[in-house]
């Protein structure tokens, strides 16, 4: 097939206003995980408007739009759920109203990953208008619950719906680079126990929050020592959440736990990542007199599962692993072309 890329780009420029308007419509709809129904319906309307051959919403809530009827199934994916907005005072503009200046559109979800959704929908429209069909079917997916449960959406599409594309393009933001690898990810729980007492006599208790404090500092230092890889980049960790248990605000805390987001690079395993934390001096000290638990989230031994996720439009539930390995495609010819 001969593709006139100049004509493709002309079409993309022609549809710039519609793409921008569609993206801003999506941004304006709050769509945190398990709250995606409204944005899915908005995407369905756009897919039908631009001429998709078939549009479906599966029982989990994922939207699937099809162009063509060829035997080779090629998929393009964007998850449409977002994280929350955090502290609104840190935003230069309203996260849902967003901002546009002719070159940049900002707002919650513009890059991760609703911008990809807008691009795919109009890319499919251009494919159809320019007659770029062949012996393939293009599947454009808007998937749900990715932020809370990486992989759950595609686990459903493959295992429950029986849809197995030959090739998948993810529209995660890469500054328009073609990425052929990715670091792995873990969710790790570190929990320490203490003993409560009245706040007026803290020496009678064992404050779990104080016990966690040096662990936090040593985790910050551990991040600087993690392995690096010239292709995938450096392994990393950050503390993303902190929790506590205490009888009241005038009592010594008897429990403290943190959630650690750990990214694995080449040569790192989930077992190694857990052991690195277990060997921290503050962790050993915290566990000397009372338990200190290091595990994937939530813990049922060292290898565990995330909580069940509930579909916004259905009742399907599934547990998935909370640790994914790194991967890379090291094709020498492709590397030379970078």
VOGUZA-770306 format. One record per residue (C-alpha): residue number from 1; residue in one letter; x, y, z. Coordinates in nm, 3 decimals, always signed. Layout:
{r NUM; "A"; {X; Y; Z}}
...
//
This chain:
{r 1; "X"; {+0.000; +0.000; +0.000}}
{r 2; "X"; {+0.131; +0.343; -0.098}}
{r 3; "X"; {+0.056; +0.612; +0.160}}
{r 4; "X"; {+0.060; +0.981; +0.075}}
{r 5; "X"; {+0.184; +1.108; +0.410}}
{r 6; "X"; {+0.155; +1.468; +0.298}}
{r 7; "X"; {-0.215; +1.415; +0.238}}
{r 8; "X"; {-0.249; +1.247; +0.577}}
{r 9; "X"; {-0.093; +1.547; +0.750}}
{r 10; "X"; {-0.313; +1.786; +0.552}}
{r 11; "X"; {-0.618; +1.599; +0.675}}
{r 12; "X"; {-0.489; +1.605; +1.031}}
{r 13; "X"; {-0.446; +1.981; +1.008}}
{r 14; "X"; {-0.793; +2.015; +0.859}}
{r 15; "X"; {-0.942; +1.837; +1.158}}
{r 16; "X"; {-0.733; +2.020; +1.419}}
{r 17; "X"; {-1.033; +2.221; +1.551}}
{r 18; "X"; {-1.250; +1.910; +1.587}}
{r 19; "X"; {-0.970; +1.712; +1.754}}
{r 20; "X"; {-0.907; +1.994; +2.001}}
{r 21; "X"; {-1.277; +2.034; +2.079}}
{r 22; "X"; {-1.319; +1.660; +2.133}}
{r 23; "X"; {-1.019; +1.650; +2.365}}
{r 24; "X"; {-1.143; +1.946; +2.569}}
{r 25; "X"; {-1.485; +1.782; +2.598}}
{r 26; "X"; {-1.322; +1.472; +2.743}}
{r 27; "X"; {-1.104; +1.672; +2.981}}
{r 28; "X"; {-1.414; +1.850; +3.110}}
{r 29; "X"; {-1.561; +1.517; +3.223}}
{r 30; "X"; {-1.415; +1.391; +3.555}}
{r 31; "X"; {-1.322; +1.028; +3.485}}
{r 32; "X"; {-1.126; +0.875; +3.769}}
{r 33; "X"; {-1.108; +0.495; +3.778}}
{r 34; "X"; {-1.454; +0.334; +3.811}}
{r 35; "X"; {-1.614; +0.667; +3.717}}
{r 36; "X"; {-1.566; +0.647; +3.341}}
{r 37; "X"; {-1.922; +0.590; +3.217}}
{r 38; "X"; {-1.988; +0.949; +3.107}}
{r 39; "X"; {-1.663; +0.982; +2.915}}
{r 40; "X"; {-1.714; +0.644; +2.750}}
{r 41; "X"; {-2.051; +0.762; +2.624}}
{r 42; "X"; {-1.890; +1.083; +2.493}}
{r 43; "X"; {-1.632; +0.878; +2.303}}
{r 44; "X"; {-1.902; +0.655; +2.157}}
{r 45; "X"; {-2.079; +0.962; +2.024}}
{r 46; "X"; {-1.761; +1.087; +1.856}}
{r 47; "X"; {-1.680; +0.746; +1.705}}
{r 48; "X"; {-2.028; +0.721; +1.558}}
{r 49; "X"; {-2.011; +1.081; +1.432}}
{r 50; "X"; {-1.683; +1.033; +1.242}}
{r 51; "X"; {-1.800; +0.711; +1.078}}
{r 52; "X"; {-1.664; +0.408; +1.261}}
{r 53; "X"; {-1.803; +0.089; +1.109}}
{r 54; "X"; {-1.894; -0.059; +1.447}}
{r 55; "X"; {-1.887; +0.070; +1.804}}
{r 56; "X"; {-1.936; -0.147; +2.115}}
{r 57; "X"; {-1.906; -0.112; +2.491}}
{r 58; "X"; {-1.811; -0.437; +2.661}}
{r 59; "X"; {-1.948; -0.550; +3.001}}
{r 60; "X"; {-1.642; -0.412; +3.182}}
{r 61; "X"; {-1.699; -0.066; +3.036}}
{r 62; "X"; {-1.427; -0.055; +2.767}}
{r 63; "X"; {-1.528; +0.104; +2.436}}
{r 64; "X"; {-1.425; -0.072; +2.116}}
{r 65; "X"; {-1.450; +0.098; +1.779}}
{r 66; "X"; {-1.382; -0.084; +1.451}}
{r 67; "X"; {-1.273; +0.034; +1.107}}
{r 68; "X"; {-1.257; -0.222; +0.825}}
{r 69; "X"; {-1.318; -0.596; +0.811}}
{r 70; "X"; {-0.978; -0.743; +0.715}}
{r 71; "X"; {-0.841; -1.062; +0.868}}
{r 72; "X"; {-0.547; -0.899; +1.050}}
{r 73; "X"; {-0.659; -0.730; +1.372}}
{r 74; "X"; {-0.452; -0.426; +1.473}}
{r 75; "X"; {-0.541; -0.238; +1.790}}
{r 76; "X"; {-0.466; +0.111; +1.914}}
{r 77; "X"; {-0.532; +0.180; +2.280}}
{r 78; "X"; {-0.578; +0.468; +2.520}}
{r 79; "X"; {-0.703; +0.434; +2.875}}
{r 80; "X"; {-0.961; +0.702; +2.948}}
{r 81; "X"; {-0.956; +0.703; +3.327}}
{r 82; "X"; {-0.739; +0.957; +3.505}}
{r 83; "X"; {-0.586; +1.008; +3.845}}
{r 84; "X"; {-0.738; +1.273; +4.070}}
{r 85; "X"; {-0.648; +1.641; +4.058}}
{r 86; "X"; {-0.467; +1.654; +4.394}}
{r 87; "X"; {-0.429; +2.000; +4.543}}
{r 88; "X"; {-0.615; +2.238; +4.311}}
{r 89; "X"; {-0.403; +2.526; +4.439}}
{r 90; "X"; {-0.110; +2.375; +4.248}}
{r 91; "X"; {-0.289; +2.413; +3.915}}
{r 92; "X"; {-0.232; +2.721; +3.699}}
{r 93; "X"; {-0.572; +2.659; +3.537}}
{r 94; "X"; {-0.884; +2.468; +3.635}}
{r 95; "X"; {-0.799; +2.099; +3.575}}
{r 96; "X"; {-1.132; +2.033; +3.400}}
{r 97; "X"; {-1.185; +2.364; +3.219}}
{r 98; "X"; {-0.825; +2.340; +3.105}}
{r 99; "X"; {-0.629; +2.582; +2.888}}
{r 100; "X"; {-0.567; +2.616; +2.514}}
{r 101; "X"; {-0.344; +2.859; +2.328}}
{r 102; "X"; {-0.342; +2.720; +1.974}}
{r 103; "X"; {-0.045; +2.490; +2.036}}
{r 104; "X"; {-0.097; +2.348; +2.384}}
{r 105; "X"; {-0.403; +2.205; +2.555}}
{r 106; "X"; {-0.367; +2.147; +2.928}}
{r 107; "X"; {-0.596; +1.986; +3.184}}
{r 108; "X"; {-0.634; +1.661; +3.375}}
{r 109; "X"; {-0.591; +1.373; +3.131}}
{r 110; "X"; {-0.475; +1.566; +2.825}}
{r 111; "X"; {-0.155; +1.365; +2.787}}
{r 112; "X"; {-0.239; +1.064; +3.003}}
{r 113; "X"; {-0.423; +0.957; +2.798}}
{r 114; "X"; {-0.719; +1.138; +2.649}}
{r 115; "X"; {-0.499; +1.315; +2.393}}
{r 116; "X"; {-0.420; +0.971; +2.255}}
{r 117; "X"; {-0.791; +0.892; +2.239}}
{r 118; "X"; {-0.868; +1.205; +2.037}}
{r 119; "X"; {-0.581; +1.133; +1.799}}
{r 120; "X"; {-0.686; +0.772; +1.743}}
{r 121; "X"; {-1.048; +0.855; +1.667}}
{r 122; "X"; {-0.954; +1.112; +1.404}}
{r 123; "X"; {-0.668; +0.899; +1.277}}
{r 124; "X"; {-0.925; +0.627; +1.206}}
{r 125; "X"; {-1.146; +0.882; +1.031}}
{r 126; "X"; {-0.855; +0.985; +0.807}}
{r 127; "X"; {-0.772; +0.620; +0.728}}
{r 128; "X"; {-1.127; +0.567; +0.612}}
{r 129; "X"; {-1.155; +0.892; +0.416}}
{r 130; "X"; {-0.828; +0.842; +0.230}}
{r 131; "X"; {-0.903; +0.481; +0.146}}
{r 132; "X"; {-0.609; +0.342; +0.341}}
{r 133; "X"; {-0.788; +0.020; +0.421}}
{r 134; "X"; {-0.636; -0.318; +0.348}}
{r 135; "X"; {-0.664; -0.674; +0.468}}
{r 136; "X"; {-0.680; -0.557; +0.827}}
{r 137; "X"; {-0.931; -0.443; +1.086}}
{r 138; "X"; {-0.839; -0.147; +1.302}}
{r 139; "X"; {-0.964; -0.170; +1.660}}
{r 140; "X"; {-0.958; +0.155; +1.860}}
{r 141; "X"; {-1.004; +0.092; +2.232}}
{r 142; "X"; {-1.083; +0.332; +2.513}}
{r 143; "X"; {-1.007; +0.127; +2.822}}
{r 144; "X"; {-1.105; +0.174; +3.186}}
{r 145; "X"; {-0.952; +0.131; +3.533}}
{r 146; "X"; {-0.590; +0.146; +3.412}}
{r 147; "X"; {-0.474; +0.393; +3.676}}
{r 148; "X"; {-0.581; +0.170; +3.965}}
{r 149; "X"; {-0.536; -0.173; +3.802}}
{r 150; "X"; {-0.279; -0.178; +3.522}}
{r 151; "X"; {-0.362; -0.451; +3.273}}
{r 152; "X"; {-0.707; -0.539; +3.404}}
{r 153; "X"; {-0.884; -0.388; +3.103}}
{r 154; "X"; {-0.683; -0.584; +2.848}}
{r 155; "X"; {-0.705; -0.897; +3.061}}
{r 156; "X"; {-1.081; -0.868; +3.018}}
{r 157; "X"; {-1.063; -0.794; +2.644}}
{r 158; "X"; {-0.837; -1.093; +2.579}}
{r 159; "X"; {-0.963; -1.353; +2.827}}
{r 160; "X"; {-1.332; -1.271; +2.853}}
{r 161; "X"; {-1.410; -1.122; +2.511}}
{r 162; "X"; {-1.165; -1.345; +2.323}}
{r 163; "X"; {-1.021; -1.052; +2.126}}
{r 164; "X"; {-0.653; -1.104; +2.043}}
{r 165; "X"; {-0.495; -0.840; +1.817}}
{r 166; "X"; {-0.182; -0.930; +1.625}}
{r 167; "X"; {-0.028; -0.594; +1.712}}
{r 168; "X"; {-0.115; -0.322; +1.964}}
{r 169; "X"; {-0.005; +0.042; +1.968}}
{r 170; "X"; {-0.037; +0.217; +2.303}}
{r 171; "X"; {-0.080; +0.593; +2.284}}
{r 172; "X"; {+0.082; +0.660; +2.620}}
{r 173; "X"; {+0.271; +0.993; +2.585}}
{r 174; "X"; {+0.627; +0.950; +2.453}}
{r 175; "X"; {+0.694; +1.293; +2.295}}
{r 176; "X"; {+0.614; +1.118; +1.965}}
{r 177; "X"; {+0.896; +0.865; +2.006}}
{r 178; "X"; {+0.849; +0.498; +1.928}}
{r 179; "X"; {+0.912; +0.320; +2.257}}
{r 180; "X"; {+1.016; -0.045; +2.244}}
{r 181; "X"; {+1.052; -0.115; +2.611}}
{r 182; "X"; {+0.920; -0.028; +2.952}}
{r 183; "X"; {+1.030; -0.054; +3.311}}
{r 184; "X"; {+0.835; -0.286; +3.535}}
{r 185; "X"; {+0.617; -0.168; +3.820}}
{r 186; "X"; {+0.538; -0.283; +4.172}}
{r 187; "X"; {+0.309; -0.163; +4.446}}
{r 188; "X"; {+0.479; -0.238; +4.779}}
{r 189; "X"; {+0.331; -0.205; +5.125}}
{r 190; "X"; {+0.558; -0.136; +5.423}}
{r 191; "X"; {+0.373; -0.164; +5.755}}
{r 192; "X"; {+0.498; -0.126; +6.113}}
{r 193; "X"; {+0.314; -0.195; +6.437}}
{r 194; "X"; {+0.328; +0.002; +6.759}}
{r 195; "X"; {+0.155; +0.016; +7.094}}
{r 196; "X"; {-0.093; +0.289; +7.176}}
{r 197; "X"; {-0.103; +0.490; +7.495}}
{r 198; "X"; {-0.252; +0.820; +7.602}}
{r 199; "X"; {-0.095; +1.122; +7.436}}
{r 200; "X"; {-0.007; +1.267; +7.775}}
{r 201; "X"; {+0.218; +0.968; +7.846}}
{r 202; "X"; {+0.373; +0.872; +7.511}}
{r 203; "X"; {+0.660; +0.691; +7.685}}
{r 204; "X"; {+0.416; +0.417; +7.780}}
{r 205; "X"; {+0.350; +0.338; +7.415}}
{r 206; "X"; {+0.547; +0.264; +7.101}}
{r 207; "X"; {+0.469; +0.519; +6.831}}
{r 208; "X"; {+0.439; +0.350; +6.492}}
{r 209; "X"; {+0.464; +0.680; +6.303}}
{r 210; "X"; {+0.799; +0.759; +6.469}}
{r 211; "X"; {+0.919; +0.409; +6.376}}
{r 212; "X"; {+0.824; +0.473; +6.015}}
{r 213; "X"; {+1.011; +0.805; +5.995}}
{r 214; "X"; {+1.366; +0.666; +5.954}}
{r 215; "X"; {+1.235; +0.406; +5.708}}
{r 216; "X"; {+1.110; +0.690; +5.490}}
{r 217; "X"; {+1.451; +0.857; +5.492}}
{r 218; "X"; {+1.631; +0.533; +5.407}}
{r 219; "X"; {+1.389; +0.466; +5.120}}
{r 220; "X"; {+1.470; +0.809; +4.982}}
{r 221; "X"; {+1.840; +0.722; +4.993}}
{r 222; "X"; {+1.780; +0.374; +4.847}}
{r 223; "X"; {+1.630; +0.534; +4.537}}
{r 224; "X"; {+1.967; +0.692; +4.455}}
{r 225; "X"; {+2.140; +0.350; +4.461}}
{r 226; "X"; {+1.905; +0.158; +4.233}}
{r 227; "X"; {+2.031; +0.007; +3.909}}
{r 228; "X"; {+2.049; +0.205; +3.587}}
{r 229; "X"; {+2.016; +0.077; +3.231}}
{r 230; "X"; {+2.119; +0.267; +2.918}}
{r 231; "X"; {+1.806; +0.157; +2.730}}
{r 232; "X"; {+1.529; +0.141; +2.991}}
{r 233; "X"; {+1.663; +0.399; +3.232}}
{r 234; "X"; {+1.705; +0.394; +3.607}}
{r 235; "X"; {+1.508; +0.191; +3.857}}
{r 236; "X"; {+1.318; +0.414; +4.092}}
{r 237; "X"; {+1.094; +0.429; +4.395}}
{r 238; "X"; {+0.875; +0.686; +4.563}}
{r 239; "X"; {+0.641; +0.682; +4.860}}
{r 240; "X"; {+0.296; +0.761; +4.725}}
{r 241; "X"; {+0.069; +0.719; +5.028}}
{r 242; "X"; {+0.089; +0.700; +5.405}}
{r 243; "X"; {-0.169; +0.552; +5.643}}
{r 244; "X"; {-0.199; +0.521; +6.020}}
{r 245; "X"; {-0.416; +0.372; +6.292}}
{r 246; "X"; {-0.469; +0.542; +6.625}}
{r 247; "X"; {-0.749; +0.539; +6.881}}
{r 248; "X"; {-0.775; +0.919; +6.865}}
{r 249; "X"; {-0.586; +1.242; +6.802}}
{r 250; "X"; {-0.480; +1.241; +7.167}}
{r 251; "X"; {-0.321; +0.896; +7.155}}
{r 252; "X"; {-0.001; +0.731; +7.037}}
{r 253; "X"; {-0.040; +0.576; +6.691}}
{r 254; "X"; {-0.035; +0.196; +6.703}}
{r 255; "X"; {+0.005; +0.137; +6.329}}
{r 256; "X"; {+0.163; +0.305; +6.028}}
{r 257; "X"; {+0.197; +0.188; +5.670}}
{r 258; "X"; {+0.317; +0.335; +5.342}}
{r 259; "X"; {+0.262; +0.255; +4.977}}
{r 260; "X"; {+0.577; +0.246; +4.765}}
{r 261; "X"; {+0.563; +0.283; +4.387}}
{r 262; "X"; {+0.865; +0.088; +4.257}}
{r 263; "X"; {+0.979; +0.088; +3.894}}
{r 264; "X"; {+1.202; -0.202; +3.787}}
{r 265; "X"; {+1.474; -0.170; +3.525}}
{r 266; "X"; {+1.674; -0.439; +3.348}}
{r 267; "X"; {+1.830; -0.686; +3.592}}
{r 268; "X"; {+1.586; -0.612; +3.877}}
{r 269; "X"; {+1.322; -0.858; +3.997}}
{r 270; "X"; {+1.027; -0.818; +4.229}}
{r 271; "X"; {+1.197; -1.049; +4.479}}
{r 272; "X"; {+1.509; -0.832; +4.480}}
{r 273; "X"; {+1.304; -0.516; +4.527}}
{r 274; "X"; {+1.134; -0.656; +4.836}}
{r 275; "X"; {+1.461; -0.783; +4.981}}
{r 276; "X"; {+1.632; -0.445; +4.935}}
{r 277; "X"; {+1.371; -0.289; +5.160}}
{r 278; "X"; {+1.386; -0.571; +5.415}}
{r 279; "X"; {+1.761; -0.512; +5.452}}
{r 280; "X"; {+1.732; -0.143; +5.535}}
{r 281; "X"; {+1.865; -0.082; +5.891}}
{r 282; "X"; {+1.552; +0.109; +5.995}}
{r 283; "X"; {+1.330; -0.174; +5.873}}
{r 284; "X"; {+1.531; -0.430; +6.067}}
{r 285; "X"; {+1.516; -0.213; +6.377}}
{r 286; "X"; {+1.143; -0.158; +6.345}}
{r 287; "X"; {+1.087; -0.532; +6.321}}
{r 288; "X"; {+1.306; -0.622; +6.620}}
{r 289; "X"; {+1.039; -0.584; +6.886}}
{r 290; "X"; {+0.723; -0.597; +6.676}}
{r 291; "X"; {+0.629; -0.701; +6.322}}
{r 292; "X"; {+0.739; -0.500; +6.020}}
{r 293; "X"; {+0.574; -0.624; +5.703}}
{r 294; "X"; {+0.717; -0.576; +5.352}}
{r 295; "X"; {+0.492; -0.710; +5.078}}
{r 296; "X"; {+0.317; -0.640; +4.752}}
{r 297; "X"; {-0.027; -0.481; +4.785}}
{r 298; "X"; {-0.236; -0.605; +4.961}}
{r 299; "X"; {-0.031; -0.873; +5.132}}
{r 300; "X"; {-0.102; -1.244; +5.139}}
{r 301; "X"; {+0.259; -1.351; +5.158}}
{r 302; "X"; {+0.528; -1.205; +4.935}}
{r 303; "X"; {+0.336; -1.240; +4.609}}
{r 304; "X"; {-0.005; -1.091; +4.615}}
{r 305; "X"; {-0.290; -0.926; +4.428}}
{r 306; "X"; {-0.456; -0.591; +4.397}}
{r 307; "X"; {-0.808; -0.545; +4.531}}
{r 308; "X"; {-1.090; -0.640; +4.296}}
{r 309; "X"; {-1.195; -0.362; +4.064}}
{r 310; "X"; {-1.563; -0.315; +3.988}}
{r 311; "X"; {-1.677; -0.215; +3.640}}
{r 312; "X"; {-1.858; +0.120; +3.614}}
{r 313; "X"; {-2.129; -0.042; +3.401}}
{r 314; "X"; {-2.114; -0.409; +3.495}}
{r 315; "X"; {-2.042; -0.649; +3.777}}
{r 316; "X"; {-1.731; -0.831; +3.653}}
{r 317; "X"; {-1.454; -0.858; +3.910}}
{r 318; "X"; {-1.100; -0.991; +3.887}}
{r 319; "X"; {-0.780; -0.988; +4.090}}
{r 320; "X"; {-0.451; -0.916; +3.915}}
{r 321; "X"; {-0.087; -0.925; +4.014}}
{r 322; "X"; {+0.061; -0.611; +4.169}}
{r 323; "X"; {+0.403; -0.656; +4.010}}
{r 324; "X"; {+0.482; -0.641; +3.639}}
{r 325; "X"; {+0.829; -0.712; +3.497}}
{r 326; "X"; {+1.032; -0.486; +3.270}}
{r 327; "X"; {+1.053; -0.566; +2.897}}
{r 328; "X"; {+1.237; -0.440; +2.589}}
{r 329; "X"; {+1.269; -0.511; +2.219}}
{r 330; "X"; {+1.638; -0.466; +2.138}}
{r 331; "X"; {+1.632; -0.485; +1.758}}
{r 332; "X"; {+1.984; -0.369; +1.649}}
{r 333; "X"; {+1.853; -0.210; +1.326}}
{r 334; "X"; {+1.589; -0.010; +1.514}}
{r 335; "X"; {+1.842; +0.099; +1.777}}
{r 336; "X"; {+2.073; +0.240; +1.509}}
{r 337; "X"; {+1.787; +0.445; +1.368}}
{r 338; "X"; {+1.707; +0.617; +1.697}}
//
